[in-house]
């Protein structure tokens, strides 16, 4: 028996076309697993003030602003391969009808962190503190040789400042 894989795509003229490719149903040459590629695109942190938060990350870590949406409800920073995004608490309350747990600067951090790989952990740690971050843990070298320090941003989110893993 043979299996079929049907697909659609646009041709060079911009028209949708269908094509069918016949594959053996078992063994060598069988239809490959057509799992769509998933790419980690961005992380969104829920914050009280999107613009102030973006300004903190620009000053503390040198990231560049992609944009802030009208109304200060959503914004993005370029951070390398992924995007760090921020959504206002009011926007999130509209999106998540059952509610959510807000980050608080005074409480314990969530069981999640965002990590920034840097060459000089101590210098970035000190710059983050001068910009408004709160110290959590000074730099320590892990058994695998990586230097790691922790701060919390003004919203209470945990940030790992670390050397790259090679």
C-alpha positions as CSV (number, residue, x, y, z in Angstrom):
1,X,0.0,0.0,0.0
2,X,1.0,3.5,-0.5
3,X,0.4,6.6,1.6
4,X,-0.3,10.0,0.2
5,X,0.9,13.4,1.4
6,X,-1.2,16.3,0.2
7,X,0.1,19.8,0.5
8,X,-0.8,23.3,-0.7
9,X,1.5,26.1,-1.5
10,X,1.6,29.3,-3.6
11,X,3.2,29.1,-7.0
12,X,5.4,31.8,-8.5
13,X,2.3,33.6,-9.8
14,X,0.9,33.7,-6.3
15,X,-1.9,31.2,-6.9
16,X,-2.6,28.4,-4.5
17,X,-1.9,25.0,-6.0
18,X,-2.3,21.4,-4.6
19,X,0.1,18.6,-5.2
20,X,0.1,15.0,-4.2
21,X,3.2,13.0,-3.6
22,X,3.0,9.2,-3.3
23,X,5.1,7.5,-0.6
24,X,5.4,3.8,0.3
25,X,3.3,3.3,3.5
26,X,6.1,1.4,5.3
27,X,9.8,0.8,5.4
28,X,12.4,2.6,3.4
29,X,11.1,5.6,1.5
30,X,7.9,5.9,3.7
31,X,6.4,9.3,4.2
32,X,8.6,11.3,6.5
33,X,7.2,12.6,9.8
34,X,5.7,16.0,8.7
35,X,5.8,17.6,12.1
36,X,5.8,21.4,11.7
37,X,8.9,23.1,12.8
38,X,8.4,25.0,16.1
39,X,10.7,27.9,16.9
40,X,10.9,29.7,20.3
41,X,9.9,33.2,19.3
42,X,9.6,35.4,22.3
43,X,8.9,35.7,26.1
44,X,6.3,38.1,27.3
45,X,6.5,39.5,30.9
46,X,3.4,41.1,32.4
47,X,4.3,44.5,33.8
48,X,2.6,47.6,35.3
49,X,4.4,50.0,33.0
50,X,5.6,48.8,29.6
51,X,7.6,51.9,28.7
52,X,9.4,52.2,32.0
53,X,10.3,48.5,31.9
54,X,11.7,48.8,28.4
55,X,13.7,51.8,29.5
56,X,15.2,49.7,32.3
57,X,16.2,46.9,30.0
58,X,17.7,49.3,27.5
59,X,19.8,51.0,30.2
60,X,20.7,48.0,32.3
61,X,21.5,45.5,29.5
62,X,21.9,47.6,26.3
63,X,19.0,46.0,24.4
64,X,17.4,48.0,21.6
65,X,13.7,48.8,21.4
66,X,11.7,47.3,18.6
67,X,8.6,49.2,19.4
68,X,6.0,50.2,21.9
69,X,2.4,49.9,20.8
70,X,0.1,52.9,21.1
71,X,-1.4,53.1,24.6
72,X,1.7,51.7,26.2
73,X,0.1,48.2,26.3
74,X,2.7,46.1,24.6
75,X,6.4,46.5,23.6
76,X,9.3,44.5,22.3
77,X,13.1,44.6,22.7
78,X,15.7,43.0,20.3
79,X,17.9,40.7,22.4
80,X,19.6,38.6,19.8
81,X,17.9,35.5,18.4
82,X,14.7,35.9,20.4
83,X,12.5,38.9,21.4
84,X,11.8,40.0,25.0
85,X,8.3,41.4,25.1
86,X,6.3,43.2,27.7
87,X,2.5,43.4,28.1
88,X,0.6,45.7,30.4
89,X,-1.3,44.2,33.3
90,X,-4.5,45.7,31.9
91,X,-4.0,44.0,28.5
92,X,-3.2,40.6,30.1
93,X,-6.4,40.9,32.3
94,X,-8.4,41.2,29.0
95,X,-6.6,38.2,27.5
96,X,-6.6,35.8,30.5
97,X,-10.2,35.8,31.8
98,X,-9.4,33.4,34.6
99,X,-6.6,35.7,35.9
100,X,-2.9,35.2,36.6
101,X,-0.3,35.7,39.3
102,X,1.3,39.1,39.1
103,X,5.1,39.4,39.8
104,X,5.8,41.5,42.9
105,X,9.2,43.1,43.7
106,X,8.9,42.3,47.4
107,X,8.0,38.6,47.3
108,X,9.9,35.6,46.4
109,X,10.6,35.3,42.7
110,X,8.6,32.9,40.5
111,X,10.2,29.5,39.7
112,X,11.4,30.8,36.3
113,X,14.1,33.1,35.1
114,X,15.3,34.8,32.0
115,X,19.0,34.6,31.4
116,X,21.4,36.9,29.6
117,X,24.8,35.6,28.5
118,X,27.6,38.1,28.8
119,X,31.4,38.2,28.8
120,X,31.7,40.2,32.1
121,X,29.2,39.0,34.6
122,X,30.3,41.4,37.4
123,X,30.3,44.5,35.2
124,X,26.7,43.8,34.0
125,X,25.6,42.8,37.5
126,X,26.8,46.2,38.8
127,X,25.3,48.1,35.9
128,X,21.9,46.4,36.5
129,X,22.1,47.4,40.2
130,X,22.9,51.1,39.3
131,X,19.9,51.1,36.9
132,X,17.4,49.8,39.4
133,X,17.7,46.1,39.7
134,X,17.8,44.4,43.1
135,X,20.7,42.0,43.9
136,X,19.6,38.4,44.6
137,X,22.9,36.5,44.3
138,X,26.4,37.8,43.6
139,X,28.4,36.0,40.9
140,X,29.5,32.4,41.6
141,X,31.3,29.9,39.4
142,X,29.3,26.7,38.9
143,X,30.9,23.3,38.9
144,X,30.7,23.3,35.1
145,X,32.7,26.5,34.9
146,X,30.0,29.0,34.2
147,X,29.9,32.3,36.2
148,X,26.3,33.1,37.3
149,X,24.7,36.1,39.2
150,X,21.1,36.9,39.8
151,X,19.1,40.2,40.0
152,X,15.5,41.1,40.0
153,X,14.1,43.7,37.7
154,X,11.9,46.6,39.1
155,X,8.9,44.4,38.5
156,X,10.3,41.5,40.5
157,X,11.3,39.2,37.6
158,X,14.3,37.0,38.2
159,X,17.2,37.6,35.8
160,X,20.3,35.4,35.5
161,X,23.4,37.1,34.3
162,X,25.9,34.4,33.1
163,X,28.8,33.7,30.9
164,X,28.0,31.8,27.7
165,X,28.1,28.0,27.7
166,X,30.5,26.7,25.1
